[in-house]
Amino acid sequence: MLFLDKKAEDDKRKRQEEEEKLQKMKAIQREKAERLLEKERQEDQRRREEFEQDRLRTQERFLQNFERKASSASTTAIRTSSRSTDVEGKQTKESRNLREVQLEHKRVNAVFLDKLEGQARGSEREPKFESTQEAESQAPLSHLKPDPEQSCSGWTEEADPRAEYDQALMKLIKSFPNCDRDFLEDIFTQCNRDYEEASTLLISTLS
């Protein structure tokens, strides 16, 4: 009976020891697993932090490059716009000046032609000798009268018509240097290429 009790106690003690040993092993395994999980968690946290830092640095570099390019493009656009504005302003000013000169030229020609037409109508109503006397009475404009030495009365019928035309036109231009060549040529043509008539008409009209 004592032997059985002792054996039962030994078995019970062994089972307890084995149970304790098993619990210790389980505790050790849990600690290892927990340490491994903690290590993995820390590694993940470190990788996330490094990734976030890299992302922020990349984003910062991108923004800096973008700002530099935007600033450069803006400066270039401003310079281009300024140059375009200067060129357009200069062209506009030149065009305006050209138009003003053309309008003034047209106005002067219109006034002269109106005066010329009025003079022509007056010549039709009055005797020719009165117009001649009136032209000769303009003493202040005597310097505008053609030089008698330059008269074309000495030309011969055998002379070249074109040469005669050019010579008479040049005399008219020299006598009225302040008038435009094309204008004088028109007057000369309207007067049937008669130098004396064109000269007299210009003197009376410009007075």
C-alpha positions in Angstrom: 0.0 0.0 0.0 2.8 2.3 0.8 4.5 1.4 -2.4 1.5 2.4 -4.4 1.1 5.7 -2.6 4.8 6.5 -3.3 4.5 5.6 -6.9 1.4 7.8 -7.3 3.2 10.7 -5.7 6.2 10.2 -8.0 4.0 10.1 -11.0 2.2 13.2 -9.9 5.5 15.0 -9.3 6.7 14.1 -12.7 3.6 15.3 -14.3 3.9 18.6 -12.5 7.5 18.9 -13.5 6.7 18.2 -17.1 3.8 20.6 -17.0 6.1 23.3 -15.5 8.7 22.6 -18.1 6.1 22.8 -20.8 4.8 26.1 -19.5 8.3 27.5 -19.4 8.9 26.4 -23.0 5.6 28.0 -24.0 6.6 31.2 -22.2 9.9 31.2 -23.9 8.3 30.8 -27.3 5.8 33.5 -26.6 8.6 35.9 -25.6 10.5 35.0 -28.8 7.4 35.5 -30.9 6.7 38.8 -29.1 10.3 40.0 -29.6 10.1 39.0 -33.3 6.9 40.9 -33.8 8.2 43.9 -32.0 11.3 43.8 -34.2 9.3 43.5 -37.3 7.0 46.4 -36.1 10.0 48.6 -35.5 11.5 47.7 -38.9 8.2 48.6 -40.6 8.1 51.9 -38.7 11.6 52.7 -39.7 11.0 51.9 -43.3 7.8 54.0 -43.3 9.7 56.9 -41.8 12.5 56.6 -44.3 10.0 56.4 -47.2 8.2 59.4 -45.9 11.4 61.4 -45.7 12.4 60.4 -49.2 9.0 61.3 -50.4 9.2 64.7 -48.8 12.7 65.4 -50.2 11.5 64.4 -53.7 8.4 66.6 -53.4 10.5 69.5 -52.2 13.0 69.1 -55.1 10.1 68.9 -57.6 8.5 72.1 -56.2 11.8 73.9 -56.3 12.4 72.9 -59.9 8.8 73.8 -60.8 9.1 77.2 -59.1 12.4 78.0 -60.9 11.0 77.0 -64.3 7.8 79.0 -63.7 9.8 82.0 -62.6 12.1 81.7 -65.7 9.1 81.3 -68.0 7.4 84.3 -66.4 10.5 86.5 -66.7 10.9 85.4 -70.4 7.2 86.1 -71.1 7.5 89.6 -69.5 10.6 90.4 -71.5 9.0 89.1 -74.7 5.8 91.0 -74.0 7.8 94.2 -73.3 9.8 93.8 -76.5 6.6 93.1 -78.5 5.0 96.2 -76.9 8.0 98.3 -77.8 8.0 97.1 -81.4 4.3 97.5 -81.8 4.4 101.0 -80.3 7.2 101.9 -82.6 5.4 100.5 -85.7 2.2 102.2 -84.6 4.0 105.5 -84.2 5.7 105.2 -87.6 2.4 104.3 -89.3 0.7 107.2 -87.6 3.4 109.6 -88.7 3.3 108.2 -92.3 -0.5 108.6 -92.4 -0.2 112.2 -91.0 2.3 113.0 -93.7 0.1 111.5 -96.4 -3.0 113.3 -95.2 -1.1 116.6 -95.0 0.2 116.1 -98.5 -3.3 115.3 -99.8 -4.6 118.4 -98.0 -2.0 120.7 -99.5 -2.6 119.2 -103.0 -6.4 119.6 -102.5 -6.1 123.2 -101.5 -3.8 123.9 -104.4 -6.0 122.2 -106.9 -9.1 124.1 -105.5 -7.2 127.3 -105.9 -6.0 126.2 -109.3 -9.6 125.5 -110.4 -10.8 128.8 -109.1 -8.0 130.5 -110.9 -8.9 128.7 -114.1 -12.6 129.7 -113.8 -11.6 133.3 -113.2 -9.3 133.2 -116.3 -12.3 132.0 -118.4 -14.4 134.9 -117.3 -11.7 137.6 -117.6 -9.7 138.7 -120.7 -6.4 137.1 -121.0 -4.5 140.4 -121.0 -6.0 141.3 -117.6 -4.6 138.1 -116.1 -1.3 138.8 -117.6 -1.2 142.3 -116.2 -2.3 141.0 -112.8 0.5 138.4 -112.8 3.0 141.1 -113.8 1.8 143.4 -111.0 2.8 140.9 -108.3 6.1 142.6 -107.5 6.9 140.6 -104.3 6.8 137.4 -106.4 8.9 138.7 -109.3 11.7 136.4 -108.1 9.5 133.4 -108.9 9.2 134.4 -112.6 11.3 132.3 -115.0 14.6 133.8 -116.2 14.1 135.2 -119.7 17.4 133.7 -120.7 15.9 130.3 -119.9 13.0 130.8 -122.3 12.3 128.1 -124.8 11.6 130.6 -127.6 14.9 129.7 -129.2 14.1 126.1 -129.6 14.0 124.8 -133.2 11.3 122.7 -134.7 13.9 120.0 -135.4 14.6 119.5 -131.6 13.7 116.2 -130.0 10.2 116.6 -128.3 11.2 114.5 -125.4 14.3 116.6 -124.8 12.3 119.8 -125.1 9.8 118.4 -122.5 12.6 117.4 -120.1 14.4 120.8 -120.5 11.2 122.8 -119.9 10.3 120.6 -116.9 13.7 121.1 -115.4 13.4 124.9 -115.9 10.1 124.8 -114.1 11.5 122.7 -111.2 14.4 125.2 -110.9 12.0 128.1 -110.9 9.8 126.6 -108.2 12.2 124.5 -106.0 9.8 124.3 -103.1 7.2 122.4 -105.1 7.1 118.7 -105.6 8.4 117.4 -108.9 5.4 115.2 -109.6 3.1 118.2 -108.8 5.0 120.5 -111.2 4.9 117.8 -113.9 1.1 117.5 -113.6 0.7 121.3 -113.9 3.1 121.3 -116.8 1.1 118.6 -118.6 -2.2 120.3 -117.8 -0.8 123.5 -119.5 -0.1 121.5 -122.7 3.6 121.5 -121.9 3.7 125.3 -122.2 6.4 126.5 -119.9 5.2 130.2 -119.9 1.6 129.3 -119.2 2.6 126.8 -116.4 4.9 129.3 -114.8 2.3 132.1 -114.9 -0.3 129.8 -113.5 1.9 128.8 -110.6 2.9 132.3 -109.8 -0.7 133.5 -109.7 -1.9 130.5 -107.8 0.9 130.5 -105.2 0.5 134.2 -104.5 
